[in-house]
């Protein structure tokens, strides 16, 4: 555009000049060696312009002839360079596609057409071709050469880092990542690897400092950076809880400000407050997280906040939690467990049964078994609830990369990933072994201690049922006479509370029996030997 403007200005200037000369006619006389040359001013100006143009043309022709060898060399060099870049592009595409033969061929062709000093991508192509061919030592040498060049340092360190990870040399991989972060802290892979390595070694302050640098460089989004910082602060607070409760409290409270639903931070903060005998602050911290999402660890820390509380006081605290989040399975389980500890079996059973209706799972049935054991001691019902627990879905737990942990951890022990643990049911362990669960239930029931065969009381059967034939079990040293097939062996098992007489009343107290929640028990008690069912032998566990 500038050149066009200059050209127009020059043309306009020449036109204006010739017009000015045309308006002012005159003659020019030149005497040179007895020769007189006379011409008009316009002709003289035209001849001068033509002479200048001819001189410029002649100079251009001379310049073209003079620089023609260099132009020819430059033409062929550019053509060779274009062929080299075409081979390089083809080789990189072949390496990405896994075509080792073509990648190696294009690598050799590129090396012959382009100098490696001019184009560093040749080293990358050769390294990729060596990796595809399985020549990892050669690839590592190429990456080392690239790491020494400032232009390709980041690429070389990345290749060395990946090779170290492949070989399982975690310490070497950490060093490569640290070196890459020193020169280029904006690299996501290097920053992430360095962050994980510092976290694994417990260098929480260094990890938090690096995380802040990433946040300032806009490598991480603000929500992600705040979440990870909260996790690191929680891990730091957990390490400082024993030696520095005040510092642990400050770190945990800061983590809660960044991630309000982080349960481990709330538990650690509450423990730190309790170390300072500040029960009110501890309860307030736990209540805030409980309102966002009930969690059994929150409930356990809240109910047992004061070590000197009685079981009734703990039950009241559990009921307070339930009032905050009603119709929640964790609230119901907390109240049921506290009521069981307080020997209030009716309330414990009601809450546990409500939890079972809401979400039947392992912990609910185990709690019902504990209630049954403590209240009635009915082994039949206890076995029933235990069998239900064996077949029920697993309880939520801290799960990360398929690893189930009893407590929260900041890093995954499998992959080292930060903030990998989630509170959820381990689904990967439930999908496959469904049949194994049922087999485990049968095995667990069969492994119970054997029932002693002895005398059966008459009040354990219905009114119309005749007295069973009593069988005396003799020691192994004595000879045992074979029993007829018609005889049934009765087991000395406590009669369940739901066995009633014909008229719907229990034979002992003539009161209505308490209805049994759930399915019929696996061990309902003694059956009527003269009933219409086919005669079967009682299975002895």
C-alpha positions as CSV (number, residue, x, y, z in Angstrom):
1,X,0.0,0.0,0.0
2,X,2.9,2.4,0.8
3,X,4.6,1.6,-2.4
4,X,1.5,2.2,-4.4
5,X,1.1,5.6,-2.7
6,X,4.7,6.5,-3.5
7,X,4.3,5.5,-7.1
8,X,1.2,7.7,-7.5
9,X,3.0,10.6,-5.9
10,X,5.9,10.3,-8.3
11,X,3.6,10.0,-11.3
12,X,1.7,13.1,-10.2
13,X,4.9,15.0,-9.6
14,X,6.2,14.2,-13.2
15,X,2.9,15.1,-14.7
16,X,2.8,18.4,-12.8
17,X,6.5,19.1,-13.8
18,X,5.9,18.5,-17.6
19,X,2.7,20.6,-17.4
20,X,4.6,23.4,-15.8
21,X,7.3,23.3,-18.5
22,X,4.7,23.2,-21.3
23,X,3.2,26.5,-20.0
24,X,6.7,28.1,-20.0
25,X,8.2,27.4,-23.5
26,X,11.9,28.2,-24.2
27,X,15.1,27.1,-25.9
28,X,18.2,25.6,-24.6
29,X,21.5,26.1,-26.5
30,X,24.5,23.9,-25.8
31,X,27.9,24.7,-27.5
32,X,30.3,21.9,-27.2
33,X,33.5,21.7,-29.4
34,X,32.3,24.1,-32.0
35,X,29.0,22.5,-32.2
36,X,25.8,24.4,-31.3
37,X,22.9,22.3,-30.1
38,X,19.6,24.1,-29.7
39,X,16.4,22.4,-28.5
40,X,13.2,23.2,-26.7
41,X,13.0,23.0,-22.9
42,X,10.3,20.2,-23.1
43,X,12.5,18.0,-25.4
44,X,15.5,18.5,-23.1
45,X,13.5,17.5,-20.1
46,X,12.1,14.4,-21.9
47,X,15.6,13.4,-23.0
48,X,16.9,13.8,-19.4
49,X,14.1,11.6,-18.0
50,X,14.7,9.0,-20.7
51,X,18.4,9.0,-20.0
52,X,17.9,8.4,-16.3
53,X,15.4,5.6,-17.0
54,X,17.9,3.9,-19.4
55,X,20.7,4.2,-16.8
56,X,18.5,2.6,-14.2
57,X,17.5,-0.3,-16.6
58,X,21.2,-0.9,-17.5
59,X,22.1,-1.0,-13.8
60,X,19.4,-3.5,-13.1
61,X,20.6,-5.7,-16.0
62,X,24.1,-5.6,-14.8
63,X,23.0,-6.4,-11.2
64,X,21.0,-9.4,-12.4
65,X,23.9,-10.8,-14.3
66,X,26.3,-10.1,-11.4
67,X,24.0,-11.8,-8.8
68,X,22.8,-14.7,-11.0
69,X,25.1,-17.4,-9.5
70,X,23.8,-16.5,-6.0
71,X,20.2,-16.5,-7.2
72,X,20.6,-19.9,-8.8
73,X,22.1,-21.3,-5.6
74,X,19.4,-19.8,-3.5
75,X,16.7,-21.2,-5.8
76,X,18.1,-24.8,-5.5
77,X,18.7,-24.4,-1.8
78,X,15.1,-23.3,-1.2
79,X,13.9,-26.2,-3.3
80,X,16.0,-28.6,-1.3
81,X,14.8,-27.1,1.9
82,X,11.2,-27.5,0.8
83,X,11.8,-31.1,0.0
84,X,13.4,-31.6,3.4
85,X,10.4,-30.0,5.2
86,X,8.1,-32.1,3.2
87,X,10.0,-35.3,4.2
88,X,10.0,-34.0,7.9
89,X,6.3,-33.5,7.8
90,X,5.7,-36.9,6.3
91,X,8.0,-38.5,8.9
92,X,6.3,-36.9,11.9
93,X,2.9,-38.0,10.6
94,X,4.2,-41.5,10.1
95,X,5.7,-41.5,13.6
96,X,2.4,-40.4,15.0
97,X,0.6,-43.2,13.1
98,X,3.1,-45.8,14.3
99,X,4.7,-46.5,10.9
100,X,8.2,-47.1,12.0
101,X,9.6,-48.0,8.6
102,X,8.3,-44.8,6.9
103,X,9.3,-42.7,9.9
104,X,12.9,-44.0,9.8
105,X,13.1,-43.5,6.0
106,X,11.8,-40.0,6.2
107,X,14.2,-39.3,9.1
108,X,17.2,-40.3,6.9
109,X,15.9,-38.3,4.0
110,X,15.4,-35.2,6.1
111,X,18.9,-35.5,7.6
112,X,20.3,-35.4,4.0
113,X,18.2,-32.4,3.0
114,X,18.2,-30.2,6.1
115,X,20.8,-29.6,8.6
116,X,19.9,-30.6,12.2
117,X,21.4,-27.3,13.4
118,X,18.9,-25.4,11.4
119,X,15.8,-27.5,12.2
120,X,15.7,-29.1,15.7
121,X,12.6,-31.1,14.8
122,X,14.9,-33.6,13.1
123,X,16.0,-34.8,16.6
124,X,12.3,-35.2,17.6
125,X,11.6,-37.3,14.5
126,X,14.6,-39.5,15.1
127,X,13.6,-39.9,18.8
128,X,10.1,-40.8,17.9
129,X,11.3,-43.3,15.2
130,X,13.6,-44.9,17.8
131,X,10.7,-45.2,20.3
132,X,8.5,-46.9,17.8
133,X,11.3,-49.3,16.9
134,X,11.8,-50.1,20.6
135,X,15.3,-48.5,20.7
136,X,14.7,-46.7,24.0
137,X,18.4,-46.1,24.7
138,X,18.8,-44.3,21.4
139,X,15.7,-42.3,22.1
140,X,17.0,-41.2,25.5
141,X,20.2,-40.0,23.9
142,X,18.3,-37.9,21.5
143,X,16.2,-36.4,24.3
144,X,19.3,-35.6,26.3
145,X,20.7,-33.7,23.3
146,X,17.5,-31.8,23.0
147,X,17.5,-31.0,26.7
148,X,20.9,-29.3,26.3
149,X,19.7,-27.1,23.6
150,X,17.8,-24.0,24.9
151,X,15.4,-24.1,22.0
152,X,14.3,-27.7,22.6
153,X,15.0,-28.0,26.3
154,X,11.3,-28.4,27.3
155,X,10.7,-31.0,24.7
156,X,13.8,-33.0,25.7
157,X,12.9,-32.9,29.4
158,X,9.4,-34.0,28.6
159,X,10.7,-37.0,26.7
160,X,13.1,-37.9,29.5
161,X,10.3,-37.6,32.0
162,X,8.1,-40.0,30.1
163,X,10.9,-42.5,29.7
164,X,11.6,-42.4,33.4
165,X,8.0,-42.9,34.2
166,X,7.9,-45.8,31.8
167,X,10.8,-47.5,33.6
168,X,9.4,-46.8,37.0
169,X,12.2,-44.4,38.0
170,X,10.1,-42.1,39.9
171,X,13.0,-40.2,41.5
172,X,14.5,-39.5,38.1
173,X,11.1,-38.4,36.7
174,X,10.7,-36.1,39.7
175,X,14.1,-34.5,39.0
176,X,13.2,-33.9,35.3
177,X,9.9,-32.4,36.2
178,X,11.6,-30.1,38.8
179,X,14.2,-29.0,36.2
180,X,11.4,-28.3,33.7
181,X,9.5,-26.2,36.3
182,X,12.6,-24.1,37.0
183,X,12.9,-23.1,33.4
184,X,9.2,-23.1,32.5
185,X,6.8,-23.0,35.4
186,X,3.9,-22.6,33.0
187,X,4.2,-26.2,31.7
188,X,1.1,-28.1,33.0
189,X,2.7,-31.6,33.0
190,X,5.8,-30.5,34.8
191,X,3.8,-28.4,37.4
192,X,1.4,-31.3,38.0
193,X,4.2,-33.9,38.4
194,X,6.2,-31.6,40.7
195,X,3.1,-30.9,42.7
196,X,2.4,-34.6,43.2
197,X,6.0,-35.4,44.0
198,X,6.2,-32.7,46.6
199,X,2.9,-33.9,48.1
200,X,4.1,-37.5,48.2
201,X,7.2,-36.4,50.1
202,X,5.2,-34.4,52.6
203,X,6.6,-31.0,51.4
204,X,3.2,-29.3,51.8
205,X,4.5,-25.7,51.9
206,X,6.5,-26.2,48.7
207,X,3.4,-27.8,47.0
208,X,1.2,-24.9,48.1
209,X,3.7,-22.4,46.9
210,X,3.9,-24.1,43.5
211,X,0.1,-24.2,43.3
212,X,-0.1,-20.5,43.9
213,X,2.3,-19.9,41.1
214,X,0.2,-22.0,38.8
215,X,-2.9,-20.0,39.8
216,X,-1.1,-16.7,39.1
217,X,0.0,-18.0,35.7
218,X,-3.6,-19.0,34.9
219,X,-2.5,-22.6,34.4
220,X,-5.3,-23.8,36.7
221,X,-8.9,-22.6,36.9
222,X,-9.7,-20.8,40.2
223,X,-12.2,-23.5,41.5
224,X,-9.7,-26.3,40.8
225,X,-6.8,-24.4,42.4
226,X,-8.8,-23.6,45.5
227,X,-9.9,-27.2,45.8
228,X,-6.4,-28.6,45.6
229,X,-5.1,-25.9,48.0
230,X,-7.8,-27.0,50.5
231,X,-6.7,-30.6,50.1
232,X,-3.0,-29.7,50.7
233,X,-3.9,-27.6,53.7
234,X,-5.9,-30.4,55.1
235,X,-3.0,-32.9,54.7
236,X,-0.7,-30.3,56.3
237,X,-3.1,-29.9,59.2
238,X,-3.4,-33.6,59.7
239,X,0.4,-33.9,60.1
240,X,0.5,-31.0,62.6
241,X,-2.5,-32.1,64.7
242,X,-0.4,-33.9,67.3
243,X,2.4,-31.5,67.7
244,X,0.8,-28.1,66.8
245,X,-3.0,-28.2,67.3
246,X,-3.3,-24.5,66.9
247,X,-1.5,-24.5,63.6
248,X,-3.5,-27.5,62.5
249,X,-6.7,-25.7,63.4
250,X,-5.7,-22.6,61.3
251,X,-4.8,-24.7,58.3
252,X,-8.0,-26.8,58.5
253,X,-10.2,-23.7,58.9
254,X,-8.5,-22.1,55.9
255,X,-9.2,-25.3,53.9
256,X,-12.8,-25.1,54.9
257,X,-13.0,-21.6,53.6
258,X,-11.7,-22.8,50.2
259,X,-13.8,-26.0,50.1
260,X,-16.8,-25.8,52.5
261,X,-17.8,-29.5,52.0
262,X,-14.4,-31.0,52.7
263,X,-15.2,-33.5,55.5
264,X,-11.6,-34.3,56.6
265,X,-10.9,-30.6,57.1
266,X,-13.9,-30.3,59.3
267,X,-13.0,-33.3,61.4
268,X,-9.4,-32.1,61.9
269,X,-10.6,-28.6,62.8
270,X,-13.0,-30.1,65.3
271,X,-10.3,-32.2,66.9
272,X,-8.1,-29.2,67.1
273,X,-10.8,-27.1,68.8
274,X,-11.4,-30.0,71.2
275,X,-7.7,-30.0,72.1
276,X,-8.2,-26.4,73.2
277,X,-11.4,-27.4,75.1
278,X,-13.6,-25.3,72.8
279,X,-16.5,-27.6,72.3
280,X,-18.8,-24.9,71.0
281,X,-16.4,-24.0,68.1
282,X,-15.9,-27.7,67.3
283,X,-19.7,-28.3,67.2
284,X,-20.3,-25.3,65.1
285,X,-17.7,-26.4,62.5
286,X,-19.1,-29.9,62.3
287,X,-22.7,-28.6,62.0
288,X,-21.8,-26.4,59.1
289,X,-20.4,-29.3,57.1
290,X,-23.2,-31.6,58.2
291,X,-25.8,-29.3,56.8
292,X,-24.1,-29.3,53.4
293,X,-23.8,-33.1,53.3
294,X,-24.2,-35.6,56.2
295,X,-21.3,-37.9,56.7
296,X,-20.7,-40.7,59.2
297,X,-17.3,-39.2,60.2
298,X,-18.9,-35.9,61.0
299,X,-21.6,-37.7,63.0
300,X,-19.1,-39.7,65.0
301,X,-17.0,-36.6,65.8
302,X,-20.0,-34.6,66.8
303,X,-21.7,-37.2,69.0
304,X,-18.5,-38.0,70.9
305,X,-17.3,-34.4,71.1
306,X,-17.3,-34.5,74.9
307,X,-15.6,-37.6,76.3
308,X,-17.5,-37.4,79.6
309,X,-21.0,-37.4,78.1
310,X,-23.4,-40.2,79.0
311,X,-25.1,-42.3,76.4
312,X,-28.3,-40.3,76.8
313,X,-26.4,-37.1,76.1
314,X,-24.9,-38.6,73.0
315,X,-28.3,-39.7,71.9
316,X,-29.6,-36.1,72.3
317,X,-26.7,-34.9,70.2
318,X,-27.5,-37.5,67.5
319,X,-31.1,-36.4,67.5
320,X,-29.9,-32.8,67.0
321,X,-28.1,-33.8,63.9
322,X,-31.2,-35.6,62.7
323,X,-33.2,-32.4,63.2
324,X,-30.7,-30.6,60.9
325,X,-31.0,-33.1,58.1
326,X,-34.2,-35.2,58.5
327,X,-35.0,-38.1,56.3
328,X,-31.4,-38.8,55.7
329,X,-29.9,-42.3,56.1
330,X,-26.8,-41.0,57.9
331,X,-28.9,-39.2,60.4
332,X,-31.1,-42.2,61.0
333,X,-28.0,-44.5,61.4
334,X,-26.4,-42.0,63.9
335,X,-29.6,-41.9,66.0
336,X,-30.0,-45.7,65.8
337,X,-26.5,-46.3,67.0
338,X,-26.7,-43.8,69.8
339,X,-30.0,-45.3,70.9
340,X,-28.5,-48.7,70.9
341,X,-25.7,-47.5,73.1
342,X,-28.3,-45.9,75.4
343,X,-30.2,-49.3,75.6
344,X,-33.3,-47.7,74.0
345,X,-34.0,-50.6,71.7
346,X,-37.4,-49.5,70.5
347,X,-36.1,-46.2,69.1
348,X,-32.9,-47.8,67.8
349,X,-35.0,-50.5,65.9
350,X,-37.4,-47.9,64.5
351,X,-34.6,-45.7,63.2
352,X,-32.7,-48.6,61.8
353,X,-35.7,-50.0,60.0
354,X,-36.5,-46.6,58.5
355,X,-32.9,-46.5,57.2
356,X,-33.3,-50.0,55.7
357,X,-36.4,-48.9,53.9
358,X,-34.7,-45.8,52.6
359,X,-31.4,-47.4,51.5
360,X,-30.8,-51.0,52.4
361,X,-27.1,-51.6,52.7
362,X,-24.5,-53.5,54.7
363,X,-24.2,-51.2,57.7
364,X,-28.0,-51.0,58.2
365,X,-28.4,-54.8,58.5
366,X,-25.3,-55.1,60.7
367,X,-26.8,-52.5,63.0
368,X,-30.1,-54.4,63.1
369,X,-28.2,-57.6,64.0
370,X,-26.5,-55.7,66.9
371,X,-29.9,-54.5,68.0
372,X,-31.4,-58.0,67.9
373,X,-28.4,-59.4,69.7
374,X,-28.6,-56.8,72.5
375,X,-32.4,-56.8,72.9
376,X,-33.6,-60.4,72.4
377,X,-30.5,-62.5,71.9
378,X,-32.5,-64.4,69.2
379,X,-29.9,-66.1,67.1
380,X,-32.3,-66.8,64.4
381,X,-33.0,-63.2,63.7
382,X,-29.3,-62.3,64.2
383,X,-28.4,-64.9,61.5
384,X,-31.1,-63.4,59.3
385,X,-29.8,-59.9,59.5
386,X,-26.2,-61.1,59.0
387,X,-27.3,-62.9,55.8
388,X,-29.0,-59.8,54.7
389,X,-25.8,-57.8,55.3
390,X,-23.7,-60.2,53.3
391,X,-26.0,-59.8,50.3
392,X,-26.6,-56.1,50.6
393,X,-24.7,-53.4,48.7
394,X,-21.5,-52.2,50.1
395,X,-21.4,-49.1,52.3
396,X,-19.8,-45.9,51.0
397,X,-16.1,-45.6,51.7
398,X,-13.1,-43.5,50.6
399,X,-12.3,-44.8,47.1
400,X,-9.6,-43.7,44.7
401,X,-8.6,-45.5,41.5
402,X,-10.2,-48.7,42.7
403,X,-8.4,-48.6,46.1
404,X,-10.6,-48.6,49.2
405,X,-9.2,-46.9,52.2
406,X,-10.4,-46.7,55.8
407,X,-9.5,-43.1,56.1
408,X,-9.2,-40.1,53.7
409,X,-5.8,-39.5,52.1
410,X,-4.7,-36.5,50.1
411,X,-3.1,-38.6,47.3
412,X,-4.0,-41.8,45.6
413,X,-1.7,-44.6,46.7
414,X,-2.1,-46.2,43.2
415,X,-1.4,-43.3,40.8
416,X,-0.3,-40.5,43.2
417,X,-3.1,-38.2,41.9
418,X,-4.0,-35.3,44.1
419,X,-7.5,-35.2,45.6
420,X,-8.4,-38.6,44.1
421,X,-10.4,-40.0,47.0
422,X,-14.2,-39.8,46.8
423,X,-16.8,-40.9,49.3
424,X,-18.8,-43.5,47.4
425,X,-19.7,-47.1,47.3
426,X,-16.9,-49.2,45.7
427,X,-18.9,-50.2,42.7
428,X,-16.0,-52.0,41.0
429,X,-16.0,-54.6,43.8
430,X,-19.7,-55.2,43.5
431,X,-20.2,-55.8,39.8
432,X,-18.3,-59.0,39.4
433,X,-18.7,-61.0,42.6
434,X,-22.5,-61.1,42.9
435,X,-22.5,-64.9,43.0
436,X,-19.5,-64.8,45.3
437,X,-21.5,-62.8,47.7
438,X,-24.3,-65.3,47.9
439,X,-21.7,-68.1,48.3
440,X,-20.0,-66.1,51.0
441,X,-23.4,-65.9,52.9
442,X,-23.9,-69.6,52.8
443,X,-20.3,-70.2,53.9
444,X,-20.7,-67.7,56.8
445,X,-23.9,-69.3,57.9
446,X,-22.4,-72.8,57.6
447,X,-19.4,-71.7,59.6
448,X,-21.4,-70.8,62.7
449,X,-20.9,-73.1,65.7
450,X,-23.0,-76.3,65.6
451,X,-26.3,-76.3,67.4
452,X,-26.6,-78.8,70.3
453,X,-29.3,-81.4,69.8
454,X,-31.2,-81.9,73.0
455,X,-34.6,-81.7,74.6
456,X,-37.3,-79.5,73.1
457,X,-39.8,-77.8,75.4
458,X,-43.4,-78.3,74.6
459,X,-44.2,-74.5,74.7
460,X,-42.0,-73.8,71.7
461,X,-44.5,-75.4,69.3
462,X,-48.1,-74.7,68.4
463,X,-51.0,-75.9,70.5
464,X,-52.1,-78.6,68.0
465,X,-48.6,-79.9,67.5
466,X,-47.9,-83.2,69.4
467,X,-44.8,-83.4,71.5
468,X,-41.7,-84.2,69.4
469,X,-39.9,-87.4,70.0
470,X,-36.9,-86.8,72.1
471,X,-33.5,-88.0,70.9
472,X,-30.6,-88.4,73.3
473,X,-27.3,-87.7,71.8
474,X,-24.7,-90.1,73.1
475,X,-20.9,-89.5,73.3
476,X,-18.8,-90.6,70.4
477,X,-17.4,-93.5,72.4
478,X,-20.8,-95.2,72.8
479,X,-22.6,-97.0,70.0
480,X,-25.3,-94.9,68.4
481,X,-28.3,-96.8,67.2
482,X,-29.6,-95.8,63.8
483,X,-32.8,-93.7,63.9
484,X,-35.8,-94.3,61.8
485,X,-36.3,-92.0,58.9
486,X,-39.6,-90.8,60.3
487,X,-38.0,-89.3,63.4
488,X,-37.1,-85.7,63.2
489,X,-34.2,-84.2,65.1
490,X,-35.2,-81.2,67.1
491,X,-32.6,-78.4,67.7
492,X,-32.3,-76.6,71.0
493,X,-32.8,-73.1,69.5
494,X,-34.7,-70.3,71.2
495,X,-38.1,-69.8,69.7
496,X,-38.4,-66.5,67.8
497,X,-40.8,-63.9,69.1
498,X,-43.0,-64.0,65.9
499,X,-44.0,-67.7,66.5
500,X,-47.6,-67.4,67.8
501,X,-50.3,-69.9,68.7
502,X,-53.2,-70.8,66.4
503,X,-55.4,-68.0,67.7
504,X,-52.8,-65.3,67.0
505,X,-51.7,-65.1,70.7
506,X,-48.4,-66.3,72.1
507,X,-48.9,-69.3,74.4
508,X,-46.9,-67.7,77.3
509,X,-48.3,-64.2,77.8
510,X,-51.3,-64.2,75.5
511,X,-50.1,-60.9,73.9
512,X,-49.9,-60.0,70.3
513,X,-46.4,-60.7,68.9
514,X,-44.3,-57.9,67.6
515,X,-44.3,-58.0,63.7
516,X,-40.9,-59.0,62.2
517,X,-39.3,-56.4,59.9
518,X,-38.1,-57.6,56.5
519,X,-38.1,-61.2,55.2
520,X,-38.8,-64.2,57.3
521,X,-35.7,-65.2,59.3
522,X,-33.3,-67.8,58.0
523,X,-33.8,-69.7,61.3
524,X,-37.5,-69.5,62.2
525,X,-37.3,-72.1,65.0
526,X,-38.7,-75.5,65.5
527,X,-41.1,-76.7,62.8
528,X,-44.2,-78.9,63.3
529,X,-43.1,-82.5,62.4
530,X,-46.7,-83.5,61.6
531,X,-47.4,-80.6,59.3
532,X,-48.4,-81.2,55.7
533,X,-45.0,-80.4,54.3
534,X,-42.8,-83.2,53.2
535,X,-40.5,-84.5,55.9
536,X,-37.1,-82.9,55.8
537,X,-34.1,-83.1,58.1
538,X,-33.1,-80.0,60.0
539,X,-29.9,-78.6,58.6
540,X,-27.3,-78.5,61.4
541,X,-24.9,-75.6,61.0
